[in-house]
Amino acid sequence: MAELTNDETPGGGTRWRRFALAVVPGLVAAGALGAMTTQGLLAASFAVSGDSFKLSADSLDGQGFAQYGEVATSLDDSSRPVALSVVDEVELTNMCMSALMDLPIGEATLVIEAGEETPVQGSNMVLDVEQLGGDAAFSGIEIGRDASTLDKASGIDGRPGGFGLQSDDIVVEDLRLTSWSVNAGTLRLSGLQLAVRPGDHECF
């Protein structure tokens, strides 16, 4: 389903055919990964790619939320601090996810859009968050609770003595999020559209 357009310069068509050959195997792998995630077959932790991606939505509505400090590690053993965020049940309205890729033929963006009419639905979602913005509202919030005692979201395994927060519910309007990984037990993407676009076409 990748959207490939020819370059305006002479020979652009040849370059983008090479682009397709470079990208399609990656998309096949991404599709397999998505299928495993949807069926809940992935572990809660895996080596991240080393590149962050962006996710935006008109709104995020979640039940059972917890967050604490954690470390995301790449295959090259490089590590970065993240806010590990867990939501038991979540809906995302008008979601956009983008990953900027540096390919041998130049820069391109993988863009996934869904949930414009029917919200994206996920369960047991885990996000390695680098940055988050928006207008947030919480109910039953606890801030500064020991990360090893968080109990309002499933599968929490924070470090004893670590800073944590949790709430019964979370609503974020105009969500803008930068993350290293997302993992979910189930994920339903209504109205899915996937495109690979030459250049920088990130969600925000």
Contacts in CASP RR format, 6 or more apart in sequence:
PFRMAT RR
TARGET T0000
AUTHOR 0000-0000-0000
METHOD contacts of the structure
MODEL  1
MAELTNDETPGGGTRWRRFALAVVPGLVAAGALGAMTTQGLLAASFAVSG
DSFKLSADSLDGQGFAQYGEVATSLDDSSRPVALSVVDEVELTNMCMSAL
MDLPIGEATLVIEAGEETPVQGSNMVLDVEQLGGDAAFSGIEIGRDASTL
DKASGIDGRPGGFGLQSDDIVVEDLRLTSWSVNAGTLRLSGLQLAVRPGD
HECF
1 193 0 8 1.000
1 194 0 8 1.000
1 195 0 8 1.000
2 20 0 8 1.000
2 23 0 8 1.000
2 24 0 8 1.000
2 27 0 8 1.000
2 194 0 8 1.000
2 195 0 8 1.000
2 196 0 8 1.000
3 195 0 8 1.000
3 196 0 8 1.000
3 197 0 8 1.000
4 16 0 8 1.000
4 19 0 8 1.000
4 20 0 8 1.000
4 196 0 8 1.000
5 16 0 8 1.000
5 197 0 8 1.000
5 198 0 8 1.000
6 12 0 8 1.000
6 13 0 8 1.000
6 16 0 8 1.000
7 13 0 8 1.000
7 15 0 8 1.000
7 16 0 8 1.000
7 198 0 8 1.000
15 105 0 8 1.000
16 105 0 8 1.000
16 198 0 8 1.000
18 105 0 8 1.000
19 103 0 8 1.000
19 105 0 8 1.000
19 108 0 8 1.000
19 196 0 8 1.000
19 198 0 8 1.000
22 103 0 8 1.000
22 104 0 8 1.000
22 105 0 8 1.000
23 103 0 8 1.000
23 108 0 8 1.000
23 196 0 8 1.000
27 110 0 8 1.000
27 194 0 8 1.000
27 196 0 8 1.000
30 110 0 8 1.000
33 42 0 8 1.000
34 187 0 8 1.000
36 42 0 8 1.000
37 183 0 8 1.000
37 184 0 8 1.000
37 185 0 8 1.000
37 187 0 8 1.000
38 184 0 8 1.000
38 185 0 8 1.000
38 186 0 8 1.000
38 187 0 8 1.000
38 188 0 8 1.000
39 185 0 8 1.000
39 186 0 8 1.000
40 124 0 8 1.000
40 184 0 8 1.000
40 185 0 8 1.000
40 186 0 8 1.000
42 183 0 8 1.000
42 185 0 8 1.000
43 183 0 8 1.000
44 126 0 8 1.000
44 155 0 8 1.000
44 183 0 8 1.000
45 183 0 8 1.000
46 181 0 8 1.000
46 183 0 8 1.000
47 73 0 8 1.000
47 74 0 8 1.000
47 75 0 8 1.000
48 72 0 8 1.000
48 73 0 8 1.000
48 74 0 8 1.000
48 128 0 8 1.000
48 180 0 8 1.000
48 181 0 8 1.000
49 74 0 8 1.000
49 180 0 8 1.000
49 181 0 8 1.000
50 74 0 8 1.000
50 78 0 8 1.000
50 180 0 8 1.000
51 99 0 8 1.000
51 100 0 8 1.000
51 101 0 8 1.000
52 130 0 8 1.000
52 178 0 8 1.000
52 179 0 8 1.000
52 180 0 8 1.000
53 97 0 8 1.000
53 98 0 8 1.000
53 99 0 8 1.000
53 100 0 8 1.000
53 178 0 8 1.000
53 179 0 8 1.000
53 180 0 8 1.000
54 96 0 8 1.000
54 97 0 8 1.000
54 98 0 8 1.000
54 99 0 8 1.000
54 176 0 8 1.000
54 177 0 8 1.000
54 178 0 8 1.000
54 179 0 8 1.000
54 202 0 8 1.000
54 203 0 8 1.000
54 204 0 8 1.000
55 95 0 8 1.000
55 96 0 8 1.000
55 97 0 8 1.000
55 98 0 8 1.000
55 175 0 8 1.000
55 177 0 8 1.000
55 178 0 8 1.000
55 179 0 8 1.000
55 182 0 8 1.000
55 203 0 8 1.000
56 95 0 8 1.000
56 96 0 8 1.000
56 97 0 8 1.000
56 175 0 8 1.000
56 176 0 8 1.000
56 177 0 8 1.000
56 203 0 8 1.000
56 204 0 8 1.000
57 92 0 8 1.000
57 93 0 8 1.000
57 94 0 8 1.000
57 95 0 8 1.000
57 96 0 8 1.000
57 120 0 8 1.000
57 172 0 8 1.000
57 175 0 8 1.000
58 93 0 8 1.000
58 94 0 8 1.000
58 173 0 8 1.000
58 174 0 8 1.000
58 175 0 8 1.000
59 91 0 8 1.000
59 92 0 8 1.000
59 93 0 8 1.000
59 94 0 8 1.000
59 171 0 8 1.000
59 172 0 8 1.000
59 173 0 8 1.000
59 174 0 8 1.000
59 175 0 8 1.000
60 90 0 8 1.000
60 91 0 8 1.000
60 92 0 8 1.000
60 93 0 8 1.000
60 170 0 8 1.000
60 171 0 8 1.000
60 172 0 8 1.000
60 175 0 8 1.000
61 90 0 8 1.000
61 91 0 8 1.000
61 93 0 8 1.000
61 119 0 8 1.000
61 169 0 8 1.000
61 170 0 8 1.000
61 171 0 8 1.000
62 87 0 8 1.000
62 88 0 8 1.000
62 89 0 8 1.000
62 90 0 8 1.000
62 91 0 8 1.000
62 169 0 8 1.000
62 170 0 8 1.000
62 171 0 8 1.000
63 87 0 8 1.000
63 88 0 8 1.000
63 89 0 8 1.000
63 90 0 8 1.000
63 168 0 8 1.000
63 169 0 8 1.000
64 86 0 8 1.000
64 87 0 8 1.000
64 88 0 8 1.000
64 89 0 8 1.000
64 152 0 8 1.000
64 153 0 8 1.000
64 166 0 8 1.000
64 167 0 8 1.000
64 168 0 8 1.000
64 169 0 8 1.000
64 170 0 8 1.000
65 85 0 8 1.000
65 86 0 8 1.000
65 87 0 8 1.000
65 88 0 8 1.000
65 138 0 8 1.000
65 152 0 8 1.000
65 153 0 8 1.000
65 166 0 8 1.000
65 167 0 8 1.000
65 168 0 8 1.000
65 169 0 8 1.000
65 170 0 8 1.000
66 85 0 8 1.000
66 86 0 8 1.000
66 150 0 8 1.000
66 152 0 8 1.000
66 153 0 8 1.000
66 156 0 8 1.000
66 164 0 8 1.000
66 165 0 8 1.000
66 166 0 8 1.000
67 83 0 8 1.000
67 84 0 8 1.000
67 85 0 8 1.000
67 86 0 8 1.000
67 129 0 8 1.000
67 164 0 8 1.000
67 165 0 8 1.000
67 166 0 8 1.000
68 83 0 8 1.000
68 84 0 8 1.000
68 147 0 8 1.000
68 150 0 8 1.000
68 156 0 8 1.000
68 158 0 8 1.000
68 159 0 8 1.000
68 162 0 8 1.000
68 163 0 8 1.000
68 164 0 8 1.000
68 165 0 8 1.000
69 81 0 8 1.000
69 82 0 8 1.000
69 83 0 8 1.000
69 84 0 8 1.000
69 147 0 8 1.000
69 158 0 8 1.000
69 159 0 8 1.000
69 162 0 8 1.000
69 163 0 8 1.000
69 164 0 8 1.000
70 81 0 8 1.000
70 82 0 8 1.000
70 83 0 8 1.000
70 84 0 8 1.000
70 128 0 8 1.000
70 158 0 8 1.000
71 79 0 8 1.000
71 80 0 8 1.000
71 81 0 8 1.000
71 82 0 8 1.000
72 79 0 8 1.000
72 80 0 8 1.000
72 81 0 8 1.000
72 82 0 8 1.000
72 128 0 8 1.000
72 180 0 8 1.000
72 181 0 8 1.000
73 79 0 8 1.000
80 130 0 8 1.000
80 180 0 8 1.000
82 128 0 8 1.000
82 129 0 8 1.000
82 130 0 8 1.000
82 179 0 8 1.000
82 180 0 8 1.000
83 128 0 8 1.000
83 129 0 8 1.000
83 130 0 8 1.000
83 132 0 8 1.000
84 126 0 8 1.000
84 127 0 8 1.000
84 128 0 8 1.000
84 129 0 8 1.000
85 126 0 8 1.000
85 127 0 8 1.000
85 129 0 8 1.000
86 124 0 8 1.000
86 125 0 8 1.000
86 126 0 8 1.000
86 127 0 8 1.000
86 153 0 8 1.000
86 154 0 8 1.000
86 155 0 8 1.000
86 156 0 8 1.000
87 125 0 8 1.000
87 127 0 8 1.000
87 153 0 8 1.000
87 170 0 8 1.000
88 123 0 8 1.000
88 124 0 8 1.000
88 153 0 8 1.000
88 154 0 8 1.000
89 122 0 8 1.000
89 123 0 8 1.000
90 121 0 8 1.000
90 122 0 8 1.000
90 123 0 8 1.000
90 125 0 8 1.000
91 119 0 8 1.000
91 120 0 8 1.000
91 121 0 8 1.000
91 122 0 8 1.000
92 115 0 8 1.000
92 119 0 8 1.000
92 120 0 8 1.000
92 175 0 8 1.000
93 115 0 8 1.000
93 119 0 8 1.000
93 120 0 8 1.000
94 115 0 8 1.000
94 116 0 8 1.000
95 112 0 8 1.000
95 113 0 8 1.000
95 114 0 8 1.000
95 115 0 8 1.000
95 120 0 8 1.000
95 189 0 8 1.000
96 111 0 8 1.000
96 112 0 8 1.000
96 113 0 8 1.000
96 203 0 8 1.000
96 204 0 8 1.000
97 111 0 8 1.000
97 112 0 8 1.000
97 113 0 8 1.000
97 203 0 8 1.000
98 109 0 8 1.000
98 110 0 8 1.000
98 111 0 8 1.000
98 112 0 8 1.000
98 201 0 8 1.000
98 202 0 8 1.000
98 203 0 8 1.000
99 109 0 8 1.000
99 110 0 8 1.000
100 107 0 8 1.000
100 108 0 8 1.000
100 109 0 8 1.000
100 200 0 8 1.000
100 202 0 8 1.000
101 107 0 8 1.000
101 108 0 8 1.000
101 109 0 8 1.000
101 110 0 8 1.000
106 198 0 8 1.000
106 199 0 8 1.000
107 198 0 8 1.000
107 199 0 8 1.000
107 200 0 8 1.000
108 196 0 8 1.000
108 197 0 8 1.000
108 198 0 8 1.000
108 199 0 8 1.000
109 196 0 8 1.000
109 197 0 8 1.000
109 199 0 8 1.000
109 200 0 8 1.000
109 201 0 8 1.000
109 202 0 8 1.000
110 194 0 8 1.000
110 195 0 8 1.000
110 196 0 8 1.000
111 194 0 8 1.000
111 195 0 8 1.000
111 196 0 8 1.000
111 197 0 8 1.000
111 201 0 8 1.000
111 203 0 8 1.000
112 189 0 8 1.000
112 192 0 8 1.000
112 193 0 8 1.000
112 194 0 8 1.000
113 192 0 8 1.000
113 193 0 8 1.000
113 194 0 8 1.000
114 120 0 8 1.000
114 189 0 8 1.000
114 190 0 8 1.000
114 191 0 8 1.000
114 192 0 8 1.000
114 193 0 8 1.000
115 189 0 8 1.000
115 190 0 8 1.000
115 191 0 8 1.000
116 191 0 8 1.000
117 190 0 8 1.000
117 191 0 8 1.000
118 190 0 8 1.000
118 191 0 8 1.000
119 190 0 8 1.000
120 187 0 8 1.000
120 188 0 8 1.000
120 189 0 8 1.000
120 190 0 8 1.000
121 186 0 8 1.000
121 187 0 8 1.000
121 188 0 8 1.000
121 190 0 8 1.000
122 184 0 8 1.000
122 185 0 8 1.000
122 186 0 8 1.000
122 187 0 8 1.000
122 188 0 8 1.000
123 184 0 8 1.000
123 185 0 8 1.000
123 186 0 8 1.000
124 154 0 8 1.000
124 155 0 8 1.000
124 184 0 8 1.000
124 185 0 8 1.000
124 186 0 8 1.000
125 182 0 8 1.000
125 183 0 8 1.000
125 184 0 8 1.000
125 185 0 8 1.000
125 187 0 8 1.000
126 181 0 8 1.000
126 182 0 8 1.000
126 183 0 8 1.000
126 184 0 8 1.000
127 177 0 8 1.000
127 179 0 8 1.000
127 181 0 8 1.000
127 182 0 8 1.000
127 183 0 8 1.000
128 179 0 8 1.000
128 180 0 8 1.000
128 181 0 8 1.000
128 182 0 8 1.000
129 177 0 8 1.000
129 178 0 8 1.000
129 179 0 8 1.000
130 178 0 8 1.000
130 179 0 8 1.000
130 180 0 8 1.000
131 177 0 8 1.000
131 178 0 8 1.000
132 172 0 8 1.000
132 175 0 8 1.000
132 176 0 8 1.000
132 177 0 8 1.000
132 178 0 8 1.000
133 172 0 8 1.000
133 174 0 8 1.000
133 175 0 8 1.000
133 176 0 8 1.000
133 177 0 8 1.000
134 172 0 8 1.000
134 173 0 8 1.000
134 174 0 8 1.000
134 175 0 8 1.000
134 176 0 8 1.000
135 172 0 8 1.000
135 173 0 8 1.000
135 174 0 8 1.000
136 170 0 8 1.000
136 171 0 8 1.000
136 172 0 8 1.000
136 173 0 8 1.000
137 170 0 8 1.000
137 171 0 8 1.000
137 172 0 8 1.000
138 167 0 8 1.000
138 168 0 8 1.000
138 169 0 8 1.000
138 170 0 8 1.000
138 171 0 8 1.000
139 167 0 8 1.000
139 168 0 8 1.000
139 169 0 8 1.000
140 167 0 8 1.000
140 168 0 8 1.000
140 169 0 8 1.000
141 165 0 8 1.000
141 166 0 8 1.000
141 167 0 8 1.000
141 168 0 8 1.000
142 152 0 8 1.000
142 165 0 8 1.000
142 166 0 8 1.000
142 167 0 8 1.000
143 164 0 8 1.000
143 165 0 8 1.000
144 163 0 8 1.000
144 164 0 8 1.000
144 165 0 8 1.000
145 164 0 8 1.000
145 165 0 8 1.000
145 166 0 8 1.000
146 160 0 8 1.000
146 161 0 8 1.000
146 162 0 8 1.000
146 164 0 8 1.000
147 156 0 8 1.000
147 158 0 8 1.000
147 159 0 8 1.000
147 160 0 8 1.000
147 161 0 8 1.000
147 162 0 8 1.000
147 163 0 8 1.000
147 164 0 8 1.000
148 157 0 8 1.000
148 158 0 8 1.000
148 159 0 8 1.000
148 160 0 8 1.000
148 161 0 8 1.000
148 162 0 8 1.000
150 156 0 8 1.000
150 158 0 8 1.000
150 164 0 8 1.000
150 166 0 8 1.000
151 166 0 8 1.000
152 166 0 8 1.000
152 167 0 8 1.000
152 168 0 8 1.000
153 166 0 8 1.000
158 164 0 8 1.000
176 204 0 8 1.000
END
